[in-house]
């Protein structure tokens, strides 16, 4: 199995960003060939899948895969026969996950399960070393590289307190790796009342705050209002879409770098933010292919219906052209930060469909309509019955709440009417968007159908 030292990974990450796009494309193609050669020899699943693929192949010649397909043949998918689905699940649920590596050599975790049953994922040392080097050289370039070290800094994470979720398991492992410095770390349940979260942060005075953009939007609002009195050196977001509104709210409230990491349990760190808040694809290590609903490439600058993700670093549980429902747009234009890595925008995953009176409406239509409402940082639509909906939002300020709520309600009702749907009850309720109980992410549209 492929091995790499930390210093070598750092060097390659630094060099990769200085290459031209054409040079990076050739480098990624070489790494893909090396990975495919390995999986052809060690993965029964890929041996069968690539049976008709010649030696002189292009990326598009490799058949895409889905979560359902891979999970149906988990044992054949992985390249180490000792790795089993139940073995990983048992490990993740056990106390030993915080003490030692799975099978003595792998990290293991599960996906959030927001789109179905959580999938167990195993990562080898190659993946972990390279992705850690990308975080150091690309995500943390604006800040003290030791900012994530609890020996020197105070770190607060607002997350779901479930050890099987990667964000919290990572937090617990950080604590275990630094005994005696537990007082420098604070995990806060993102389901707590905002006043309690603000009080805890004011007492703790963190140097670094990590969390999902949906809860950080609420934190930024509290900072603007003067209720949250902290001076963090950086704020790090992941898992959800970080909108420009929330980015500028956090920058304005705390005056520190806002770090954004587009990552997944399956593919790792695919894109990271620059000093201007733009996401840059780590295309030398993670290949992102924006595709339409039929799996065909979309033109540069166009929004996709999904993506194929290829992680060129994981040799034990290979992710090659793995389909995800993230809607992205990649631009080839130059970024003011100077990086030549491509800029990517993301809208997240399709939240679902709204069914009323035989009509089916895509929730993405509503998401686009509410994307730029003045005074709104975050919004969630909850379907309580066929024709009754609740809207939860985070306003830029309490003074803007009433006006913003009316604008959101008017746009939602207008979109229903335009779609030929009438007699719909829409109510803006006084609560913030609710996170998913399993992974903690906030979905734009949720079904909360009540009996009767």
N, C-alpha and C positions, 0 to 999 in steps of 0.2 A: 504494500500500500504506500502511496506517495507520502513523503515526509519533507518538512521544511523547517528551518531554524527561524527564530523570531527576527534576528537581525536581517536575514535574507528576505523575509516577508516584508519588512519595513522598507528595505531598499527597493524591492520590486514595486511596491505601492507608490513610492515617491517617483520612481522612474516612469511608471505607467501613466501618471498624470501629465508628464512632460512630453509624452509621445504625441504625434499627430493622430487624428482620427483613423487614417488609413493604416498607420503603423499599429495602432491598438487593435484594429480589426484583424490584421494578420496575426498578431500575438494571441488574441482570443481564439482564432481558428486553430492555431497550433495547440493550445491548451485543450480545446475541444477534442482534437484528434487523440491526444494522450488519454483523456478521460474515456472516450469511446472505446479505445483499444483495451483499456483496463476492464470496463464493464462487459465487453464482449467475452472476456475470458472468465470473469468472476460472477456475473449476474445471469442466472438462467432466464429471468424475465427479458433482459435486454438482448441476450443471445437470440431468443425467438423473435423479438420485435425488430431486430436489425438483420434478420436472415437475408433479406433481399437488398440490403444496403451495401454498395460496393466500397472498396477501400478509398477511392477518390470521391468522397461525398462532400456535399455542402450541408450547412445547418438545416436548410429546408427539406433535405432528403430524409431526415430523421423523423419518424412518425411522432406526433405529439402524444402526451399522456395525460390522464386525469387522475384525480384522487381516488375515484371509484375503481378505476382499472388497477392502480397500483396496490390499493388495499385488498383487492380480491386475490392477489397473489403475493402477499407481503414477503413470505419466506424466499420466494424466487427473486424478488426485487433486490434485496440487500446482498452485498458482496461478501459478507462474513456470515457463514451458516450458523454461527452461535447466536446471532441476533434474531430474536423472535418478537412478534407483536405482543404476546402476553408477557414475555420477559421484560420488555421495555415498559409496558403499562405497570407491571408490578414494581419495577425499579422506581419509576417516577412517583408512585404512591408511597414508597417506603422511606424511612428515615435515612437509609444509607445513601440516598440520592444527594444528600447534603454533605456526606462525609467522603465518598469515594466515587470513582468513575464507574460507569456501567461496563461490566466485563473487564474492569481494570484499565480500560483504554479509551472509552467514548463518553461524551456528554450525551444526555438523553432528555427529551422533553416532549410535550404534546402541543399540537395546534390548539388555538383558542376554542374551536368547536362552534363558532358563531354561524357557520354554514353547514353544520351537520355534526356527526360524531367526531370527537377529537382524534387526530392522527398522530401516532407515536413517531417521533423522528430521532435519529441518531446522527451525531456529528463526530467526525474523526479529528485528529490533531491537526491535519492539514487545513481543514475548514476553519477550525477555531483560531489557529495561528494567523492565517491570512485575513480573516474578517476582523480580528482584533487589531491587526496592523492597519487595516483601512480606517477603523474608528480612530486610532491614534493619529494617523497622518492626514486624514481628510475631514473627519467630523470635528475633531478637537483642535484643529489648527489655530483657532482664534483664542484659545484659552490655555491655562496651565495644564500641561499634559498629565499632571498628577491629580487633576480635579476629581477624578473618580476613585481616588485613593482615600479611604476613610481614616487612615492614619494621620493624614494632613488636612483633610477637609470634612465639613459636615454635609451629609447627603440626605435629602428627604425624597421619598418616592411616594406618589399618590397613585395607588394601584389596587387591584383586586387581591386580597390576602388569601390566595389559594396556592399552595406549594406546587401544584401540578402545572400552573401557568408560568410561562418562561420569565416574565418580568419579576414575579415574586420569588421564584426559585433562584433566580440570579441574585436577587437582593439577599436572600438567606445565605447563599454560598459566599457572597462578599463578606457578610458578618462572620461566618465560620472561618474564613481565611485570614481574618484580622482580629483574633481574640484580644480582649482588653480594650477595644475601641468601639464597642457597641453603642456607647453614648454619642458617638459621632454619626450614627445612622438612625433614621426615623422612617418607618413605613406607616402610611396613613391609608385607611380604607377609603376608596373614592366614593363610596356610598354614604359616608358620614355627612352630617349637616355642614353646610359651608361655614357657618360661624365657628363650629368646632375645629374645622380644618384650619381656618384663619388663626384661631387662638393657638393651636399647636405649632404652626409655622412661626408665629410671632415669638413664641417662647424658645423655639429651637434655633432660629436664625441660621438657615441653611446657606452654604456656599453654592450648592447645586440642587436644583429641583428637577425631578424626572416625572413624567406622566403622560397621559393621553391628551391631545389637544382639547377635547371636550371639557375636561375638568380644568385644564390650564386656562381656558377662556374665562372660567368663573374666577380663578385665582387672579388673572390679569385685571378683571373688573374690580375685584376687591382692592388691588393695588392702586388703581386709578382713583378709587374713592377714598383712599387714605386709611382704610381699615386694616390692610395688610402692610406692615411696616418692616420690610426685610430688604437686604441688599445682596442678592445672589450674584455670583460671578458668571453663572450661565443657567439657562433653562433648557432641558433636553426633552424633545417630543418624539414619539414613535407610535406605530400601529394604526393611527387614524390619519385622515387628511388634515394637514395644517393649512388653514386658509390664510390669505393675505391679511384679512381683518384681524384674526387672532394673533398672527405674527407681529403686526404693528402694535396691537394692544399690549402684548407682552414686552416688546422693545420699549414702548412709551412708558409703561408702568414701572419697569425695573432698570432700564438703561443698560442691559447686559446682552451678550450674544444669545440668540435663540437657535438652538441646534435641532435640526429635523432629520430623522433617520427613517427612510422608507425601507422597511424590512419585513420579512416573514419567517415563520418557523421553518418553512420548507426551503426557501432560497437564500436566507440570510440577509445581509446588508446590501441591498440592490442600489440604493441611491442615497446621497447625503447632501445636506445643505451647505451653501457657501456663505461668505460674509454678507451677501445681499439677500439671503433667504431663499435662493433658488435651489431646487433639487438637481444634483448632477448624478447621472447614471455611472456606476462603477463598471463600465462596459468591458474593462480588461479582465474582470473576474466573474461578473454576473451579466449574462446576456438577457436583455428585455426585448421581446418582439411584440409590438402592438398589433392586434388583429381584430378583424370585424367579426360579426356573429357567425360567419361561416369558416372562421379560422384563416382568412386571407389577410396578408399584410395591408395595413392602411397607409396612405401617403403620409410623408413627413409633415407634421404640423396638424394632422387630423386626429380627432378623438377616436380611441379604440373602444370596442365592446369588451375586450379582455386582453390578456397578455400570455405569452409563453415565456416561462422563466427557466433559465439554465444556469445552475451554479457550477462553476468550473473547479470548485475546490473540495467538494464532498465525494470521497471515493467509497465510503461504506454504504451510504443510502443515496444513490445518485439521483439528482433532480435535473432532467434533460428535457427541455421543451414541455414543461409542466404547466397546464392551463390554470390560470387564476382569473377571477372575474373583475379584477381591477381595471377601471377605465382610466387610460393615460393618454397623454399627448407629448410627443418628443419633438423638440425643435433643434435645428442644426445651427441656429444663430449664435453669435459670440455673446458671452456673458461678461458684464462689467468687471467681475471678479478676476478675470484673466484665465480661468480654467477652460481647457478645450474639451473637457468631458461634456457630453450632450446634456442639455437642460430638459427636465421632464416635469410636467404638471400631472397631478393625479386627482381624480374625483372619488376614488374608492370603489367599493363593490356595489353591484345592483342590490338594492335593499329588498325588492320584492314587487309584487303586483297588488293593485287595489281593485277589488271586484265589487261592483255595485249594479244591481238590476240587470245582470247579464253582460254588462260592459266590463272590460279589463283595461285598466290604465296602468302604465308603468310609473313607478314611484320616481324614477329618474327625471321625468317631466316636471314634477313638483320640486325636486331638488334643484334643477336648473333655474326654475322660476324664482326660487327663494335665495339663490346664491348671492345676490348683491343687494339685498334689502338694507337700506340705511339703518344703522343703529342695532343691527342684529349680529351677534358673534357666532351663535350656534342655534340650531333649531331641530326639533324632532316632531314627526307626525305619528300619532298613535290611533289606530282604528279600533274603536271600542265596540262598535256594532256595524252592520252593513252601511248605515247612513249617518253614523255619529263618530266624530273625530275630535281628539284632543291635540292641541299644539303646545309643546313645551319649548321655551326659548331662553336664551341668555342675551339680555340687552347690553349694549355698550355701556349704559349707565341707567340707573333707576329713573332718572328724569326722562329717558327716551323710551321706557318700557311701554307706556300706553300707546304712543304713536307707532312704535315698531310693531306692537301686537296687532293693531288695526290694519297696518299695511300687509302683514303676513296673512292675516285672516282674509283680507280682500283679495289677495293674489290667489289663495287656495280656492276660495269660492268662485273666483273668476275662471280658474282653470277647470274646475268641475263643470261650470256652466258651458264653457267653450267645448268641452268634451261631450256635451249632451246629457249631463247628469244633474238633476235638480232635486229639490227637497233633501238637501244635505245639511246636517247640523255641525258647525265647526265652532269649537270653544277653545280659547287660549287660557290655559290653566297656570296657576302661580307655582310652578315647580320647574326645576332644571331638567334637561334631557336625562333619561334613565339609562344606565349602562347595562350591557348584557351580563347576566348573573355569572356566566361561565368564564368569559375572558376579560370582561370589564370594558369592552369597546362599546361605543354608542353608535347605533344604527339610525340612519335618517328616518326610515319608516319601520314601524313595528306593529304587529297585530296583537292586540290585547282584548280579544273578543270576550265580552261578558255574557253570562247566561241570561236568557230572557231578552 
